[in-house]
Amino acid sequence: MNIAVIGTGYVGLTSGVCFAELGNQVICADIDEDKVNRLNQGIIPIYEPGLSELVVKNKCLNRIVFTTDAHYAIIQSDVIIIAVGTPSLPDGNVDLSGVHAVAKAIGQSINSYKVIVNKSTVPVGTADEVKRIIKQNMTDKSIEFDVASVPEFLKEGSAIEDFFHTDRVIIGIDSPRAEQILQELHKPLKTTVQTTDIRSAELIKYASNSFLAMKISFINEIANIAELVGADINEIAAGVGLDTRIGSKFLKAGIGFGGACFPKDTKGLLKIAENKGITFKLLQEVINVNKNQYQKVISKLEEAVDDLNAATIAMLGISFKPNTDDIREAPSLNIIKKLIAKYPAMKLKVYDPAAMELARKVLGDSVSYCQSIEEAVTKSDAMMIVTEWEEIVSFGLEKYKELLKRPIIVDGRNCFIPDEAEQLGISYYSIGRISGVTQ
């Protein structure tokens, strides 16, 4: 098929190149001229394992092109995927200005029957708005089109794998013609396809992400209890996860969720409910728990180090999760800002395998940026693990002890075993587990 993808962020770029890999002809359009120029040179603007290789491969096969000309992309395509950003507004509502702008452009350019797919995460009823805006801007009102909702379920850091081995595709549609086209488009994925009405599809995305966020906040609350009663949250999560009704995924205690999806989607669903007169108390508490969870690392650091104003502290990991450079809503940023405000004389050294450039844009000169784990840890009074990158975990407790000025590790992701740290003489603080602090 001929496909246009409008927007080349995480979702748009991944979806576009993966549909090209399936043999479709894909045009990715974006208003950011610099980004488009870099993509045409094979330079990927985001860190996502495997993405660069697929872009280069499909460019060489002439199955994907990048352009700033949305008009060209629209008229050349049978299916148009809207994948622009939908960030949260200050009041918790979703900013749909990008989606509305794309809908207007489609209306002004549409020249034949198209299926317009909302892949951006949008509030219930957005498909109706898109349809209205397209019609409003059409010169030839006789041209037919359909609008559908096909929410994405890609996890940053494993987006390519998630696309090709997804456990389901949700197609929200109100037209047999569009349903047939979208069924055919997704047929190579060989997965469960659920067709439903459009509004249910729009709500499925919010419900899925909010439920997963709830699991994270729940296990973090259990971890807080575990610390006080002398239990081990890893053992608890393993036991709870063995229940097939619950499952083991998203039961990893730590310092809370971040990124572009969970914080935005929980707030978005809360606002959807509020706009309909419903107080979603459970979801509000999920958000409240997450908002405070990052402070666990700070309190443990304060317990471990007597005078933080006179200390040098290493922070390992800035991205909100491993295998991505995304720092949106990352717990690390809250930790850094809180520590800097409370202990202005403290020296904070940071390292992340992928997110340093983005971190510098946000944090400026407030921290010291290191080029390696060794540089960050050497002669530091203590270290914090904030993101469980494999590079950080595999570095090993022995080498950390060797390089640290004082053997103090505050582990916000439970990467190591407390007993092993204690045997090495390391004062080890983790989340929801029996302390590994040496006496």
C-alpha positions as CSV (number, residue, x, y, z in Angstrom):
1,M,0.0,0.0,0.0
2,N,0.9,3.6,-0.3
3,I,1.1,5.1,3.2
4,A,1.7,8.6,4.5
5,V,2.9,9.1,8.1
6,I,2.5,12.6,9.4
7,G,4.9,13.2,12.2
8,T,8.3,11.5,12.7
9,G,8.6,11.2,16.5
10,Y,9.0,7.9,18.3
11,V,5.6,6.6,17.1
12,G,5.6,8.0,13.6
13,L,9.1,7.1,12.6
14,T,9.0,3.6,14.1
15,S,5.6,2.9,12.5
16,G,6.6,4.3,9.1
17,V,9.9,2.4,8.8
18,C,8.2,-0.8,10.0
19,F,5.4,-0.6,7.5
20,A,8.1,0.0,4.9
21,E,9.8,-3.1,6.1
22,L,6.6,-5.0,5.5
23,G,6.8,-4.0,1.8
24,N,4.6,-0.9,1.7
25,Q,5.6,2.4,0.1
26,V,5.9,5.0,2.9
27,I,6.2,8.8,2.8
28,C,7.0,10.3,6.2
29,A,6.3,14.0,6.5
30,D,7.3,16.4,9.2
31,I,7.3,20.2,9.5
32,D,10.8,20.1,11.1
33,E,13.1,20.7,8.1
34,D,16.3,19.9,10.0
35,K,15.0,16.6,11.2
36,V,13.8,15.6,7.7
37,N,17.2,16.6,6.2
38,R,19.0,14.4,8.8
39,L,16.6,11.5,8.2
40,N,17.4,11.7,4.5
41,Q,21.1,11.5,5.4
42,G,20.3,8.4,7.5
43,I,20.8,10.2,10.8
44,I,18.2,9.2,13.3
45,P,17.1,11.9,15.7
46,I,16.1,9.5,18.5
47,Y,17.8,6.6,20.2
48,E,15.9,3.4,19.5
49,P,17.7,0.1,19.0
50,G,17.5,-1.3,15.5
51,L,15.7,1.8,14.0
52,S,18.7,3.2,12.2
53,E,19.5,0.0,10.4
54,L,15.8,-0.3,9.2
55,V,15.8,3.3,8.0
56,V,19.0,2.9,6.0
57,K,17.8,-0.5,4.6
58,N,14.4,0.8,3.4
59,K,15.8,4.0,2.0
60,C,18.2,1.9,-0.1
61,L,15.2,-0.2,-1.3
62,N,13.3,3.1,-2.1
63,R,10.4,2.0,0.2
64,I,10.6,5.1,2.5
65,V,11.2,8.8,1.9
66,F,11.2,11.8,4.2
67,T,9.7,15.1,3.3
68,T,8.4,18.4,4.6
69,D,5.8,18.4,1.9
70,A,2.6,17.1,3.6
71,H,0.5,17.9,0.5
72,Y,2.7,15.6,-1.6
73,A,2.5,12.8,1.1
74,I,-1.3,13.1,1.3
75,I,-2.1,13.0,-2.4
76,Q,0.3,10.1,-3.0
77,S,-1.1,7.8,-0.3
78,D,-4.1,5.6,0.3
79,V,-3.7,5.4,4.0
80,I,-2.7,8.5,6.1
81,I,-1.4,7.9,9.6
82,I,-1.6,10.9,12.0
83,A,1.3,10.5,14.5
84,V,2.0,14.0,15.8
85,G,2.6,14.8,19.4
86,T,-0.3,15.3,21.8
87,P,1.3,16.7,25.0
88,S,-0.5,17.5,28.2
89,L,-1.8,21.1,28.7
90,P,-1.2,22.7,32.1
91,D,-4.8,21.9,33.1
92,G,-4.4,18.2,32.3
93,N,-6.3,18.3,29.0
94,V,-4.6,17.0,25.8
95,D,-3.1,19.5,23.3
96,L,-4.7,18.5,20.0
97,S,-3.4,21.5,18.0
98,G,-1.0,19.3,16.0
99,V,-3.8,16.8,15.2
100,H,-6.1,19.6,14.1
101,A,-3.4,21.1,11.9
102,V,-2.9,17.7,10.1
103,A,-6.6,17.3,9.7
104,K,-6.8,20.7,8.1
105,A,-3.9,19.9,5.7
106,I,-5.6,16.6,4.7
107,G,-8.9,18.5,3.9
108,Q,-7.0,21.0,1.8
109,S,-5.1,18.3,-0.1
110,I,-7.3,15.3,-0.4
111,N,-7.8,14.2,-4.0
112,S,-9.3,10.7,-3.7
113,Y,-10.6,8.2,-1.2
114,K,-8.3,7.9,1.8
115,V,-8.3,6.1,5.2
116,I,-7.1,8.5,7.8
117,V,-5.8,6.7,10.9
118,N,-5.4,8.4,14.3
119,K,-2.3,6.7,15.8
120,S,-1.6,9.6,18.2
121,T,-3.0,9.1,21.7
122,V,-6.1,11.3,21.7
123,P,-9.2,11.8,23.8
124,V,-12.4,10.0,23.0
125,G,-14.3,11.8,20.2
126,T,-11.1,13.1,18.4
127,A,-11.9,11.0,15.3
128,D,-15.2,12.9,15.0
129,E,-13.3,16.2,15.3
130,V,-10.8,15.1,12.7
131,K,-13.6,14.1,10.3
132,R,-15.3,17.5,10.8
133,I,-12.1,19.5,10.2
134,I,-11.3,17.6,7.0
135,K,-14.8,18.1,5.6
136,Q,-14.7,21.8,6.6
137,N,-11.5,22.3,4.6
138,M,-12.3,20.2,1.5
139,T,-12.8,22.0,-1.8
140,D,-14.5,19.0,-3.4
141,K,-17.0,17.8,-0.9
142,S,-17.8,14.8,-3.0
143,I,-14.5,13.0,-2.2
144,E,-15.1,10.2,0.2
145,F,-12.8,9.3,3.2
146,D,-12.9,7.4,6.4
147,V,-11.4,8.1,9.8
148,A,-10.2,5.3,12.0
149,S,-8.4,4.9,15.4
150,V,-5.5,2.4,15.5
151,P,-3.7,3.1,18.8
152,E,-0.1,2.2,19.2
153,F,1.3,0.0,22.0
154,L,5.1,0.5,21.3
155,K,7.5,0.6,24.3
156,E,10.5,2.9,23.9
157,G,13.6,0.8,23.8
158,S,11.9,-2.2,22.2
159,A,9.6,-0.5,19.7
160,I,10.8,-2.5,16.6
161,E,10.2,-5.8,18.4
162,D,6.9,-4.6,19.7
163,F,5.7,-3.6,16.2
164,F,6.5,-6.9,14.6
165,H,5.6,-9.1,17.5
166,T,2.7,-7.2,19.0
167,D,0.2,-9.1,21.1
168,R,-2.8,-7.3,19.5
169,V,-3.9,-4.7,17.0
170,I,-6.9,-2.5,17.8
171,I,-8.8,-1.1,14.8
172,G,-11.6,1.3,15.6
173,I,-13.7,1.9,12.5
174,D,-17.2,2.6,11.3
175,S,-16.8,1.7,7.7
176,P,-16.5,-1.8,6.1
177,R,-14.4,-0.4,3.3
178,A,-11.8,1.1,5.7
179,E,-11.9,-2.0,7.8
180,Q,-10.9,-4.2,4.9
181,I,-8.0,-1.9,4.0
182,L,-6.7,-1.8,7.6
183,Q,-7.1,-5.5,8.1
184,E,-5.1,-6.1,4.9
185,L,-2.4,-3.6,6.1
186,H,-1.9,-5.4,9.4
187,K,-2.3,-8.9,8.1
188,P,1.5,-9.6,7.9
189,L,1.8,-9.1,11.6
190,K,0.0,-12.4,12.3
191,T,-1.5,-11.3,15.6
192,T,-4.9,-10.9,17.2
193,V,-6.8,-8.1,15.6
194,Q,-9.8,-6.6,17.4
195,T,-12.1,-4.4,15.4
196,T,-14.4,-2.2,17.4
197,D,-16.1,1.2,17.3
198,I,-13.9,4.2,17.1
199,R,-14.6,5.6,20.6
200,S,-13.9,2.3,22.3
201,A,-10.5,2.1,20.4
202,E,-9.7,5.6,21.6
203,L,-10.4,4.7,25.2
204,I,-8.6,1.3,25.1
205,K,-5.3,3.1,24.7
206,Y,-5.8,5.3,27.8
207,A,-7.2,2.3,29.8
208,S,-4.2,0.1,29.0
209,N,-1.6,2.6,29.9
210,S,-3.4,3.7,33.0
211,F,-3.8,0.1,34.2
212,L,-0.1,-0.5,33.8
213,A,0.7,2.7,35.6
214,M,-1.5,1.5,38.4
215,K,0.5,-1.7,38.7
216,I,3.7,0.3,39.1
217,S,2.3,2.6,41.7
218,F,0.8,-0.3,43.5
219,I,4.0,-2.3,43.8
220,N,5.8,0.8,44.9
221,E,3.4,1.3,47.7
222,I,3.9,-2.4,48.7
223,A,7.6,-1.8,48.5
224,N,7.3,1.1,51.0
225,I,5.4,-1.3,53.4
226,A,8.0,-4.1,52.8
227,E,10.8,-1.8,54.0
228,L,9.0,-1.1,57.3
229,V,8.1,-4.7,58.0
230,G,11.4,-6.3,56.9
231,A,10.2,-8.0,53.8
232,D,11.8,-8.2,50.3
233,I,9.8,-6.6,47.5
234,N,11.5,-8.7,44.8
235,E,10.2,-11.8,46.5
236,I,6.8,-10.3,46.9
237,A,6.5,-9.2,43.3
238,A,7.7,-12.7,42.1
239,G,5.0,-14.4,44.2
240,V,2.2,-12.0,43.2
241,G,3.3,-12.2,39.6
242,L,2.9,-16.0,39.5
243,D,-0.9,-15.4,39.8
244,T,-1.9,-15.6,36.1
245,R,-4.8,-13.2,36.8
246,I,-2.2,-10.6,37.7
247,G,1.0,-11.4,35.7
248,S,4.6,-10.5,36.5
249,K,5.0,-7.5,34.1
250,F,5.1,-3.9,35.5
251,L,5.6,-5.2,39.1
252,K,9.2,-3.9,39.4
253,A,9.5,-1.5,42.4
254,G,11.6,1.6,41.9
255,I,11.3,5.3,41.7
256,G,8.2,5.6,39.6
257,F,7.2,5.8,36.0
258,G,8.1,8.6,33.5
259,G,8.4,9.0,29.7
260,A,6.0,10.4,27.1
261,C,3.1,8.0,27.8
262,F,2.2,7.0,31.3
263,P,2.3,10.5,32.9
264,K,0.4,12.1,30.0
265,D,-2.1,9.3,29.6
266,T,-3.0,9.0,33.2
267,K,-3.6,12.7,33.4
268,G,-5.5,12.6,30.1
269,L,-7.8,9.8,31.3
270,L,-8.4,11.7,34.6
271,K,-9.4,14.7,32.5
272,I,-11.7,12.7,30.2
273,A,-13.5,11.4,33.3
274,E,-13.6,14.9,34.9
275,N,-15.0,16.4,31.8
276,K,-17.9,13.9,32.0
277,G,-18.5,14.6,35.7
278,I,-16.7,11.5,37.1
279,T,-14.1,11.7,39.9
280,F,-11.6,8.9,39.1
281,K,-10.2,8.7,42.6
282,L,-8.2,5.5,42.0
283,L,-6.3,7.0,39.1
284,Q,-5.6,10.2,41.0
285,E,-3.9,8.2,43.7
286,V,-1.8,6.3,41.1
287,I,-0.6,9.8,40.0
288,N,0.0,11.0,43.5
289,V,2.0,7.9,44.5
290,N,4.2,8.3,41.4
291,K,4.7,12.0,42.0
292,N,6.3,11.3,45.4
293,Q,8.1,8.0,44.7
294,Y,11.3,9.6,43.4
295,Q,12.0,11.2,46.8
296,K,12.8,7.7,48.2
297,V,16.2,8.0,46.6
298,I,16.8,11.4,48.1
299,S,15.8,10.3,51.6
300,K,18.1,7.3,51.4
301,L,21.0,9.4,50.1
302,E,20.4,11.8,53.0
303,E,20.5,8.8,55.4
304,A,23.8,7.6,53.9
305,V,25.8,10.8,53.6
306,D,26.1,13.1,56.6
307,D,26.8,16.4,54.8
308,L,25.6,16.5,51.2
309,N,26.6,20.1,50.8
310,A,30.2,19.0,51.1
311,A,29.8,15.8,49.0
312,T,30.4,14.7,45.5
313,I,27.6,12.4,44.3
314,A,27.5,10.3,41.1
315,M,24.1,9.7,39.3
316,L,24.0,6.9,36.9
317,G,21.2,7.0,34.4
318,I,19.1,10.0,33.3
319,S,16.6,8.6,30.7
320,F,13.3,7.5,32.1
321,K,14.1,3.8,31.2
322,P,16.9,1.9,29.6
323,N,17.5,1.7,25.8
324,T,16.1,5.2,25.1
325,D,17.3,8.7,25.3
326,D,13.9,10.0,26.3
327,I,14.0,12.2,29.4
328,R,10.4,13.4,29.3
329,E,9.0,13.2,32.8
330,A,12.0,11.2,33.9
331,P,12.4,10.7,37.7
332,S,16.0,11.7,37.3
333,L,15.1,15.3,36.5
334,N,13.1,15.6,39.7
335,I,15.9,14.1,41.8
336,I,18.5,16.4,40.3
337,K,16.3,19.6,40.7
338,K,15.4,18.7,44.3
339,L,19.0,17.9,45.3
340,I,20.4,21.1,43.7
341,A,17.8,23.3,45.4
342,K,18.3,21.7,48.8
343,Y,22.1,21.3,48.7
344,P,23.5,24.0,46.4
345,A,27.1,23.3,47.3
346,M,26.9,19.6,46.5
347,K,28.8,18.5,43.3
348,L,26.6,16.2,41.2
349,K,28.2,14.2,38.4
350,V,25.9,12.5,35.9
351,Y,26.3,9.8,33.2
352,D,23.8,8.1,30.8
353,P,24.7,6.0,27.8
354,A,22.3,7.9,25.5
355,A,20.6,10.9,27.1
356,M,23.5,13.2,27.8
357,E,22.8,15.6,24.9
358,L,19.1,16.0,25.9
359,A,20.0,16.3,29.5
360,R,22.4,19.2,28.8
361,K,19.6,21.1,27.1
362,V,17.4,20.8,30.1
363,L,19.8,21.0,33.0
364,G,22.4,23.4,31.6
365,D,25.5,23.8,33.8
366,S,23.8,22.8,37.0
367,V,25.5,19.3,36.9
368,S,28.9,17.9,35.7
369,Y,28.5,15.7,32.7
370,C,30.7,12.6,32.5
371,Q,31.7,10.5,29.5
372,S,31.8,7.2,31.3
373,I,30.8,5.3,34.4
374,E,34.4,5.5,35.6
375,E,34.5,9.2,35.3
376,A,31.3,9.7,37.2
377,V,32.0,7.3,40.1
378,T,35.7,7.9,40.7
379,K,36.3,9.6,44.0
380,S,32.6,10.3,44.5
381,D,31.3,10.1,48.1
382,A,28.3,8.1,47.0
383,M,26.5,7.0,43.9
384,M,22.8,6.7,42.8
385,I,21.5,4.3,40.2
386,V,18.5,5.9,38.6
387,T,18.2,4.0,35.3
388,E,19.0,0.3,35.0
389,W,21.0,0.3,31.8
390,E,22.7,-3.0,31.2
391,E,26.1,-1.1,31.1
392,I,25.4,0.2,34.6
393,V,24.3,-3.1,36.0
394,S,27.1,-5.2,34.4
395,F,29.8,-2.8,35.7
396,G,29.6,-4.8,38.9
397,L,29.7,-4.0,42.6
398,E,33.4,-4.8,43.0
399,K,34.4,-2.1,40.5
400,Y,32.0,0.4,42.0
401,K,33.6,-0.1,45.4
402,E,37.1,0.2,44.0
403,L,36.4,3.6,42.4
404,L,34.1,5.2,45.0
405,K,35.7,7.4,47.6
406,R,33.3,5.9,50.1
407,P,31.4,2.6,49.3
408,I,27.9,4.0,49.3
409,I,25.3,2.9,46.7
410,V,21.7,4.1,46.6
411,D,20.0,1.9,44.1
412,G,16.7,3.2,42.9
413,R,16.1,0.3,40.5
414,N,17.1,-2.7,42.7
415,C,19.9,-3.8,40.4
416,F,21.9,-5.8,42.9
417,I,21.5,-8.2,45.8
418,P,21.8,-6.5,49.3
419,D,23.7,-9.4,50.8
420,E,26.3,-9.4,48.1
421,A,26.8,-5.7,48.6
422,E,27.1,-6.1,52.4
423,Q,29.7,-8.9,52.0
424,L,31.8,-6.5,49.9
425,G,31.6,-3.9,52.6
426,I,29.3,-1.6,50.6
427,S,26.6,0.4,52.3
428,Y,23.8,-0.5,49.9
429,Y,20.3,1.2,49.9
430,S,17.6,-0.1,47.6
431,I,13.8,0.1,47.3
432,G,11.5,-2.2,49.4
433,R,14.2,-4.6,50.5
434,I,16.1,-5.6,53.7
435,S,19.0,-3.1,54.0
436,G,22.4,-4.1,52.8
437,V,24.0,-1.4,54.9
438,T,27.2,-2.4,56.7
439,Q,27.5,-1.9,60.4
